[in-house]
Structures are given as C-alpha cells and as structure tokens.
Amino acid sequence: MTITATTTAHASNATSSAAPAGTRVAVSTVIFTLRRAEGQERASVALPLVRRQSDPHEGQWALPGGWLDIVEDLDAAASRTLAETTGLAPSYLEQLYAFGAVDRSPTRVVSIVYWALIRPDEIADTSDENVRWFDADDLPHLAFDHNEIVSYALWRLRNKVGYSQIAHGLLADEFTLAELREVYESILRRRLDPANFRRQVEGTDTLLPTERFRKGSHRPARLYRFNQDVELADRGPLGVRP
C-alpha cells in the first residue's frame, strides 16, 4: 500500500518492456461523504456508484473510474475519471491500494484505487440516473471486486480517523465541537463521550477557536476551524513535491 503525491511520468519507461501483452491499468476512486437519512439518529458514510453501460457487468453498479492514459500521472487520472463519471472534485485524494487479482476481470486489468473525502455541501444536485449515492455499509452486489475494495477503503477510513486529522475533510470551514464529534461517531459507528472528546481535541494543535458562535435552541456553541499548518493526514516523504 502506498500513498502517492509524486509524479509517475517515468513509470511506463521503466516497466513497459516487461508488461505482458494485453495488461491494462485502470484507476478507480472510493469517495466518501456523510449523509443523514430522514429519521436517522446520526449521519452515515455514503459513496457514489456508477451504473455500467457495457459488458462486462452491464447494468451493475461500480466504482467511478476509467483507464489510465499513457501520458497521465496517477493522481491526474484519478481526478479526471472521477470528474468525468460523477462531476465531483474532492479536495482530499489519496492512493489506497493496487488491486490486481488475475481473475478480477475477464481481461487482465490492474486497478490503482484512490479514496477521497468530500463535504456534503460540495456535492451538486444531479439528475443523472446512472450515478447514485449508497450507504457504504449497505451496498448491492457490485461489479468486479468492488465490494472488496469498498470494504478495504472503509477499514482504512475507520483506522486512520483515530490517528490523523482526516475527519476534517468532511466538515465545513468552521464547525462546532459537536459537529466534529458527529463526524467521528458516524465513521466509527459508536457514541463518544462529549466531555472526553472535548478534552482530547482541545489538547491537540489541530483546532483553532474562532470568536464566532453558532446560536440555536441551546447556549451558543463556539466555532472552530482547522489548523492549516497541520496536514489532514501524514503523507510521508511522498507528500513533498520537488
């Protein structure tokens, strides 16, 4: 598993002579947001799927994606194919894993899979009947090995939220601690003690309090913002471009 933020422009030169004839590289993306259904106590993790228009698996739902162009970096291909299939442009995009089981497709296909986060207010309304949002924990049978891919992406999300600031990728620019706690609870699928949660997050350098408050039926709640000097997630040395 790798996190890539570096160029892959020379990868084809290094490997093309050894690649078996007929092997193709695809790029797919698992993009998560939070959605609250009517009557639902808390929001749940949701993702968009695209209905396949041709064989194999015509008519089945699948992850958005497409073929890697010979002149594209992987990151650029992930952004392009996601925009082409769903119209979405997330601000957080990270390489998840390479899926290359021999029998995952009728032809030899290796998929470089990304995962992304997008805020609910960044999702435009669409009338495309071939794009639909699904609860990540209640998916239909998907094309290829995409159920397995989504399960792995959820596992990564639920593990990473515990040691990084990735939850902020699902929040507005300013938010209350209750809203932040709800993101954690929705991802982890369990309740968190409000007092303990407050102590933990206020003891880090990831949140900056503002002088603004959100008014409601209870006492006004202070708004916080994310500390831009702290990355959403540690990308390691590959996160630094020359």
C-alpha positions in Angstrom: 0.0 0.0 0.0 1.4 3.4 -0.9 0.3 7.0 -0.6 1.3 8.8 -3.8 1.7 12.5 -4.3 4.7 12.3 -6.6 5.0 12.1 -10.3 4.8 8.8 -12.2 5.9 10.2 -15.5 8.8 7.7 -15.9 7.0 4.6 -14.7 5.9 3.5 -18.2 9.5 3.8 -19.5 10.7 1.6 -16.6 8.1 -1.2 -16.9 6.6 -1.3 -20.4 9.1 -3.8 -21.8 8.2 -6.3 -19.0 4.5 -5.8 -19.1 2.6 -8.8 -20.6 0.6 -8.1 -23.7 -3.0 -7.2 -23.0 -2.4 -5.9 -19.4 -4.3 -2.7 -18.8 -4.2 -0.2 -15.9 -7.4 1.4 -14.6 -7.9 4.0 -11.9 -10.9 3.9 -9.6 -11.9 6.1 -6.7 -13.9 5.4 -3.5 -15.2 8.8 -2.5 -16.8 9.2 0.9 -19.2 11.7 2.4 -21.6 11.8 5.3 -25.4 11.7 4.8 -28.3 11.6 7.2 -31.4 9.8 6.1 -34.8 11.1 7.3 -35.4 9.9 10.8 -31.8 8.7 11.2 -30.2 9.5 14.5 -26.8 10.2 13.1 -25.2 10.5 9.7 -23.7 7.5 7.9 -20.8 7.2 5.5 -22.0 7.2 1.9 -20.4 6.9 -1.5 -21.4 7.4 -5.2 -21.6 4.5 -7.6 -21.9 4.5 -11.3 -24.1 2.2 -13.4 -22.1 0.3 -16.0 -23.2 0.9 -19.6 -21.5 -2.0 -21.2 -20.2 -5.5 -20.6 -18.7 -6.9 -18.5 -21.3 -6.4 -15.8 -23.6 -4.2 -17.8 -26.3 -2.6 -15.7 -24.5 -3.3 -12.4 -23.2 -0.6 -10.0 -19.5 0.0 -9.8 -17.0 2.5 -8.5 -16.3 5.5 -10.7 -13.1 5.2 -12.7 -11.6 4.7 -16.1 -8.4 3.8 -18.0 -5.0 5.3 -17.3 -3.8 7.4 -20.2 -0.2 6.8 -21.2 0.7 10.5 -20.6 -1.1 10.8 -17.3 0.2 10.8 -13.7 -1.9 8.5 -11.5 -3.2 11.4 -9.4 -4.3 13.3 -12.5 -6.1 10.2 -13.8 -7.9 9.7 -10.6 -9.2 13.3 -10.6 -10.1 13.2 -14.3 -12.0 9.9 -14.2 -13.9 10.9 -11.1 -14.9 14.2 -12.6 -16.0 12.5 -15.9 -18.1 9.9 -14.2 -19.6 11.8 -11.3 -18.8 15.5 -11.7 -17.1 15.5 -8.2 -13.8 17.2 -7.4 -12.8 16.4 -3.8 -10.0 18.4 -2.1 -8.6 15.3 -0.4 -7.5 12.4 -2.6 -5.1 9.6 -1.5 -3.9 6.4 -3.2 -5.4 3.4 -1.4 -4.1 0.2 -2.9 -3.5 -1.7 -6.1 -5.9 -4.5 -6.9 -4.6 -7.0 -9.4 -6.0 -10.5 -8.9 -5.8 -12.4 -12.1 -9.5 -13.3 -12.2 -10.9 -9.9 -11.1 -11.8 -9.1 -14.8 -12.3 -11.1 -18.0 -9.2 -9.5 -19.3 -6.0 -8.7 -17.4 -6.7 -5.4 -15.5 -4.7 -3.9 -12.6 -6.7 -1.2 -10.8 -5.0 1.6 -8.9 -7.6 2.6 -6.4 -7.9 6.0 -4.7 -10.1 7.1 -1.9 -11.3 10.7 -1.3 -13.4 12.8 1.0 -15.9 15.4 0.1 -18.1 17.7 2.2 -21.9 17.3 1.8 -22.2 21.0 0.8 -19.7 20.4 -2.1 -22.0 17.9 -3.8 -24.1 19.4 -6.5 -27.6 18.0 -7.2 -27.6 15.8 -10.3 -30.3 14.2 -12.3 -28.0 11.6 -13.8 -29.9 8.3 -13.2 -26.6 6.4 -13.7 -25.0 7.9 -10.6 -26.4 7.2 -7.2 -25.3 7.5 -3.6 -25.4 4.5 -1.4 -24.8 3.8 2.3 -21.3 2.3 2.5 -22.4 -0.4 4.9 -25.4 -1.4 2.8 -24.3 -1.9 -0.8 -25.7 -4.1 -3.5 -23.6 -6.7 -5.2 -21.1 -4.6 -7.3 -19.2 -5.3 -10.5 -15.8 -6.9 -10.4 -14.3 -6.9 -6.9 -15.6 -3.5 -6.0 -17.4 -4.7 -2.8 -14.0 -5.9 -1.6 -12.4 -2.5 -2.5 -15.1 -0.5 -0.6 -14.7 -2.7 2.5 -10.9 -2.1 2.4 -11.4 1.7 2.0 -13.9 1.7 4.9 -11.4 -0.1 7.1 -8.7 2.4 6.2 -11.0 5.3 6.9 -12.0 4.0 10.3 -8.4 3.2 11.3 -7.0 6.5 10.0 -9.5 8.7 11.8 -8.0 7.6 15.1 -4.5 8.9 14.4 -4.9 11.7 11.8 -7.0 14.8 11.2 -8.7 13.3 8.2 -12.2 13.8 9.7 -11.8 17.5 8.9 -12.1 16.6 5.2 -15.9 16.0 5.8 -16.5 19.3 7.6 -17.3 22.9 6.6 -14.5 25.5 7.1 -15.9 26.4 10.5 -17.7 23.9 12.8 -18.7 23.2 16.4 -17.1 20.5 18.5 -20.5 18.7 18.5 -20.3 18.6 14.6 -16.8 17.4 14.7 -17.8 14.7 17.2 -20.6 13.6 15.0 -18.2 13.0 12.1 -16.1 10.7 14.3 -19.2 8.9 15.6 -20.6 8.4 12.1 -17.3 7.0 10.8 -16.6 4.8 13.9 -20.3 3.8 14.3 -20.4 4.4 18.0 -21.1 7.1 20.5 -18.3 9.1 22.1 -18.4 10.8 25.5 -18.7 14.6 24.8 -16.6 15.7 27.7 -13.8 13.2 27.0 -13.9 14.1 23.3 -13.7 17.8 24.0 -10.6 17.3 26.3 -8.9 15.2 23.6 -9.3 17.5 20.7 -8.7 20.7 22.6 -5.4 19.2 23.8 -4.1 19.0 20.2 -2.8 21.7 17.8 -5.2 20.7 15.1 -8.1 23.0 16.1 -8.1 26.8 16.3 -11.0 28.5 18.1 -12.7 31.5 16.4 -14.5 34.4 18.0 -17.8 33.3 16.4 -20.6 31.3 17.8 -23.4 29.2 16.4 -26.8 30.1 18.0 -29.6 27.6 18.5 -32.1 26.3 21.0 -29.3 25.7 23.5 -26.5 28.0 24.6 -24.3 29.4 21.7 -21.5 27.0 20.6 -18.1 28.3 19.7 -17.0 27.7 16.1 -13.6 26.2 15.4 -11.5 25.9 12.3 -8.9 23.5 11.1 -5.3 24.5 11.6 -4.0 24.8 8.1 -0.4 24.2 9.2 -1.3 20.6 10.1 -1.9 18.1 7.3 -5.2 16.1 7.1 -3.1 13.0 7.1 0.6 12.2 7.1 1.6 11.5 3.5 5.2 10.8 4.4 8.1 11.7 2.1 6.0 11.1 -1.0 3.8 14.1 0.0 6.6 16.6 -0.8 7.0 17.6 -4.4 10.4 18.9 -5.6 
